[in-house]
Amino acid sequence: MVFLRSVHTISLRPLRLGASALNYLLPAALLLAGCATPVSQHKHTIFVFGTLIEITLADVNETRAEQAFLELDGAFQRWHRQWTPWQDSDLSRVNAALQQGNSIPLPASIEPLIVQSQTHYINSDGLFNPAIGKLIKLWRFHEFDQPGIHPPDATRLKQLVAAKPAITDIRIDNHIASSGNPAVDLNFGAFAKGYAIGLAMRQLHDKGIHNAVINAGGDLTVAGKIGEREWRIGIRHPRSEGIIASLNVHPGESVFTSGDYERFYLYQGRRYHHILDPRTGYPATGASSVTVIDSDPGKADAAATALLIAGAQDWQRIARQMGIKYVMLIDQQGVIYMNPAMAARIQFEIEPPPRILTSQRL
């Protein structure tokens, strides 16, 4: 069996890799796939979106692999430059115009992100909301490993929540965007990585490469197989070292996990993680981690965030609305919730077995 590991910073924001930050470089999932006979593989790693993206190509010669890696390098770097809200970019210029009450012609790099995110926002009842960039900046999770970090002022949080920024506040008419809500500040940290992986996979397909994995720190999309077998992954335990479960990933599927362990800081004995509930402005309390499987990596990325916020009480309803067919949610007491389709695919790797509650069919 071949074991492939990737390092995961789990951030779509600038990250300084200081000594304390290195303690958090753990993947949400490990690729465990192997095959009985050797298969030609080529691997390449790109550091982008604050994450190490590992691309593995199988059954392709070295020359074609190197050319594909070169093209994907350029594509991922371009997407990062266009979508970052933290420096001058296509996205930051759109944000500036909207907050000043101005209309702006949408760059081709940004319009699909907004349009698709509006659909996911509606289907998630607003739990997935890329318009809360001001809240994200206020919490400073991009500096989670810095000394003196602390939660923002409660009054300021209350004001931002009361302003109700929503991505559906953005109107698009003939590729021109406008908004009447100056509190809207776009940050696609819960969507851009999945969307980019989808674009990259299409590039590989167009080049005639049909057996590949793009693994962005444990969030991954699979094309084809490795030899005669499917890729197999292990899902990280949210509260201890190692994996809690494993499963086979079918060709064309994406597996994404959101967890409260990904980026957090401690203040006055309390733990604050980076997945914010738009309804309260505070870190979500509904779950420790959520893993979803879907054919669309962008939707899988958005849904993992939305379902973690929904928590154990409401994940089934939101999953149905978003069209997600495979879900595993682990609450903060370690109880595992799954729908039957996911339960049929998961193999647990811990002893004693966890407490599992299987829901109705989605």
C-alpha positions in Angstrom: 0.0 0.0 0.0 1.2 3.5 -0.9 0.8 6.1 1.8 0.5 9.7 0.7 0.5 12.6 3.2 0.0 16.3 2.7 0.5 19.1 5.1 -2.4 21.3 5.8 -2.5 24.9 7.1 -6.3 25.0 6.5 -6.3 28.7 5.7 -7.3 30.7 2.7 -5.6 33.8 4.2 -2.0 34.9 4.6 -0.3 32.7 7.1 3.1 33.2 8.7 4.6 29.8 9.5 6.1 30.6 12.9 7.0 27.9 15.4 3.6 27.9 17.1 1.8 27.8 13.7 3.6 24.6 12.8 1.8 22.8 15.5 -1.4 23.2 13.5 -0.1 21.9 10.2 -2.2 18.7 10.3 -4.3 17.5 7.4 -8.1 17.1 7.7 -7.8 13.9 5.7 -4.9 11.6 4.7 -4.8 9.9 1.3 -4.3 6.2 2.1 -4.9 4.7 -1.4 -2.7 2.1 -2.8 -2.7 -0.7 -5.3 -1.4 -4.3 -5.5 0.9 -3.6 -8.4 3.1 -0.5 -9.0 1.4 2.4 -10.8 3.3 5.3 -12.4 2.7 8.4 -10.3 3.9 11.9 -10.4 3.4 14.4 -7.6 3.7 18.2 -7.3 3.1 20.5 -4.4 2.0 24.2 -4.7 1.7 26.5 -1.7 -1.3 28.8 -2.4 -4.4 30.0 -0.6 -2.3 29.5 2.6 -2.4 25.8 2.0 -0.2 23.1 0.5 -2.0 21.7 -2.5 -0.6 18.3 -3.6 -1.4 17.1 -7.1 -1.0 13.4 -7.9 -1.2 12.1 -11.4 -1.4 8.4 -12.3 -0.9 6.6 -15.6 0.7 9.5 -17.4 4.3 10.0 -18.6 6.7 12.4 -17.0 6.7 14.9 -19.8 2.9 15.3 -19.8 2.9 15.4 -16.0 5.5 18.2 -15.8 3.7 20.3 -18.4 0.4 19.8 -16.5 2.1 20.8 -13.2 3.6 23.9 -14.8 0.2 25.0 -16.1 -1.6 24.4 -12.8 1.1 26.2 -10.9 0.3 29.3 -13.0 -3.4 28.9 -12.7 -3.4 28.5 -8.9 -1.2 31.5 -8.4 -3.4 33.6 -10.7 -6.5 32.6 -8.8 -4.9 33.4 -5.5 -4.0 36.9 -6.8 -7.5 37.5 -8.1 -9.4 36.2 -5.1 -7.5 37.4 -2.1 -9.3 40.0 0.0 -6.1 40.9 1.9 -4.2 42.9 -0.8 -4.9 44.7 -4.1 -6.8 42.2 -6.2 -9.9 41.8 -8.4 -11.8 40.9 -5.2 -10.6 43.8 -3.1 -11.4 46.3 -5.8 -15.0 44.9 -6.0 -15.3 45.1 -2.2 -14.1 48.8 -2.2 -16.6 49.8 -4.9 -19.6 48.1 -3.3 -18.8 49.6 0.1 -18.6 53.1 -1.4 -22.0 52.5 -3.0 -20.6 52.4 -6.5 -21.5 50.0 -9.3 -18.5 48.1 -10.8 -18.1 45.9 -13.9 -17.4 42.4 -12.5 -14.1 40.8 -13.5 -14.6 37.4 -15.2 -12.6 35.9 -12.3 -15.1 37.1 -9.7 -18.6 36.9 -11.2 -18.9 33.0 -11.1 -17.9 33.0 -7.4 -20.6 35.5 -6.6 -23.3 33.8 -8.7 -22.6 30.3 -7.3 -22.2 31.5 -3.8 -25.6 33.2 -3.9 -27.2 29.8 -4.7 -25.4 28.1 -1.8 -26.3 31.0 0.5 -30.0 30.6 -0.4 -30.0 26.8 -0.1 -28.2 27.0 3.3 -30.6 29.5 4.8 -27.6 32.0 4.9 -25.3 29.8 7.0 -22.8 29.9 4.1 -22.3 33.6 3.6 -19.1 34.9 1.9 -20.3 38.5 2.6 -19.1 38.5 6.2 -15.6 39.5 5.4 -15.7 42.4 7.9 -16.5 39.9 10.7 -13.6 37.7 9.6 -11.2 40.6 9.7 -12.4 41.7 13.1 -11.7 38.2 14.6 -8.1 38.2 13.1 -7.9 34.4 12.7 -5.3 35.0 10.0 -3.1 36.0 13.0 -4.2 33.2 15.2 -0.6 32.3 16.3 0.4 35.8 17.2 0.8 36.9 20.9 -1.9 39.1 22.4 -4.6 37.8 20.1 -8.1 38.2 21.6 -11.8 38.3 20.6 -13.1 41.6 19.1 -15.2 44.1 20.9 -18.7 42.7 21.5 -20.4 46.0 20.6 -18.7 46.1 17.2 -19.7 42.5 16.5 -23.3 43.3 17.4 -23.3 46.2 15.0 -21.9 44.1 12.1 -24.5 41.3 12.7 -27.3 43.9 12.9 -26.2 45.2 9.4 -27.0 41.7 8.0 -24.5 41.6 5.2 -25.6 38.9 2.7 -24.1 37.9 -0.6 -27.6 38.2 -2.0 -27.3 42.0 -1.3 -25.2 42.1 -4.5 -27.2 42.7 -7.7 -25.7 41.8 -11.0 -27.1 43.3 -14.2 -25.3 42.7 -17.5 -22.1 41.9 -15.6 -22.3 45.1 -13.5 -22.5 44.6 -9.7 -24.0 46.9 -7.1 -25.2 46.7 -3.5 -27.2 48.8 -1.2 -25.5 47.3 1.9 -22.1 48.9 2.7 -21.5 46.1 5.3 -21.0 43.6 2.5 -17.4 42.5 2.3 -16.6 39.5 0.2 -14.3 36.7 1.5 -14.5 33.4 -0.3 -12.4 31.5 2.2 -15.2 28.8 2.5 -15.6 28.3 -1.2 -12.6 29.4 -3.3 -10.4 26.4 -2.6 -13.1 24.0 -3.7 -14.0 26.1 -6.7 -10.3 26.3 -7.7 -9.9 22.5 -7.4 -12.9 22.1 -9.8 -11.3 24.4 -12.3 -8.0 22.6 -12.0 -9.6 19.2 -12.5 -11.3 20.4 -15.7 -7.9 21.6 -17.0 -6.4 18.1 -16.4 -9.4 16.5 -18.2 -9.0 18.8 -21.1 -5.4 17.7 -21.4 -6.4 14.0 -21.5 -5.4 13.3 -17.9 -8.1 11.2 -16.3 -6.5 9.6 -13.2 -5.6 12.3 -10.6 -6.1 13.6 -7.1 -5.9 17.2 -6.1 -5.5 17.4 -2.3 -5.7 20.8 -0.7 -4.7 20.0 2.9 -7.1 17.0 3.1 -9.9 18.5 1.1 -9.7 16.7 -2.2 -11.2 15.8 -5.5 -10.5 12.5 -7.3 -10.5 11.7 -11.0 -10.4 8.1 -12.1 -8.5 5.5 -10.0 -5.0 4.4 -9.0 -4.5 1.2 -11.0 -7.5 -1.0 -10.5 -8.5 0.5 -7.1 -10.2 3.5 -5.9 -8.4 6.1 -3.8 -8.9 5.6 -0.1 -8.7 8.4 2.5 -8.6 8.6 6.3 -10.6 11.4 8.0 -8.9 13.2 10.9 -10.2 12.8 14.4 -11.2 16.3 15.6 -10.0 15.8 19.1 -7.0 13.5 19.0 -4.1 12.4 16.8 -4.7 10.1 13.8 -7.8 9.3 11.9 -11.2 8.4 13.1 -12.5 6.8 9.9 -11.7 5.9 6.3 -13.6 5.5 3.1 -13.1 4.9 -0.6 -13.6 7.9 -2.9 -15.4 7.1 -6.2 -14.1 8.7 -9.4 -15.4 12.2 -9.8 -16.1 12.7 -6.1 -14.9 15.4 -3.7 -14.5 15.0 0.0 -14.4 18.2 2.2 -14.1 18.6 5.9 -14.7 21.6 8.1 -13.5 21.5 11.7 -13.2 23.7 14.7 -9.6 22.5 15.2 -8.4 24.0 11.9 -7.5 27.5 13.2 -8.2 28.8 16.6 -6.8 30.6 19.6 -7.2 30.5 23.4 -8.2 33.5 25.4 -8.9 33.5 29.2 -9.3 29.8 29.1 -11.8 29.7 26.2 -11.2 28.4 22.8 -12.2 30.5 19.7 -12.2 28.9 16.3 -12.4 30.5 12.8 -15.8 29.2 11.5 -18.2 32.1 12.3 -21.9 31.8 12.6 -23.3 34.8 10.5 -26.4 34.9 12.8 -24.3 35.7 15.9 -20.9 36.9 14.7 -19.3 34.4 17.0 -17.6 31.0 16.3 -20.2 28.3 15.6 -21.0 25.9 18.4 -23.0 23.2 16.6 -20.3 20.7 15.8 -16.6 19.8 16.0 -16.3 18.6 12.4 -18.3 17.9 9.3 -17.3 15.8 6.3 -19.3 15.8 3.1 -19.0 14.1 -0.2 -20.3 15.6 -3.5 -19.4 15.6 -7.2 -19.0 19.5 -7.1 -16.0 20.5 -5.0 -17.2 24.1 -4.6 -20.5 23.0 -3.3 -18.8 20.4 -1.0 -16.6 23.2 0.4 -19.5 25.5 1.1 -21.7 22.7 2.5 -19.1 21.5 5.0 -19.0 25.0 6.5 -22.8 25.5 6.4 -23.5 22.1 8.1 -20.9 22.7 10.8 -22.8 25.9 11.7 -26.1 24.1 11.4 -24.9 21.6 14.0 -26.5 18.3 15.2 -30.0 19.9 15.4 -30.4 21.2 11.8 -27.8 19.5 9.6 -30.3 17.2 7.9 -32.6 20.0 6.7 -29.7 22.1 5.4 -28.1 19.1 3.7 -31.3 18.3 1.9 -31.7 21.9 0.7 -28.1 22.0 -0.6 -28.5 18.6 -2.3 -25.8 16.9 -0.3 -26.2 13.1 -0.1 -23.3 12.1 2.2 -22.7 13.7 5.6 -20.8 12.8 8.7 -21.0 15.3 11.6 -19.2 14.9 14.9 -20.6 17.0 17.7 -18.6 18.6 20.6 -19.4 15.6 22.8 -17.9 13.2 20.2 -21.3 11.8 19.1 -21.3 11.0 15.4 -24.3 11.7 13.1 -24.6 10.2 9.6 -27.2 9.6 7.0 -27.5 6.0 5.9 -25.7 6.5 2.6 -22.6 7.8 4.4 -22.9 5.1 7.1 -22.7 2.5 4.4 -19.3 3.8 3.2 -17.5 4.7 6.4 -15.2 2.4 8.2 -14.2 3.5 11.7 -10.6 3.1 12.7 -10.8 3.7 16.5 -11.5 1.5 19.5 -13.9 1.5 21.3 -16.3 2.4 18.4 -17.9 5.9 18.8 -21.5 6.5 19.6 -23.2 6.8 16.2 -26.7 8.1 15.4 -27.9 7.4 11.9 -30.5 9.8 10.5 -33.2 9.3 8.0 -32.3 9.3 4.3 -31.4 12.6 2.8 
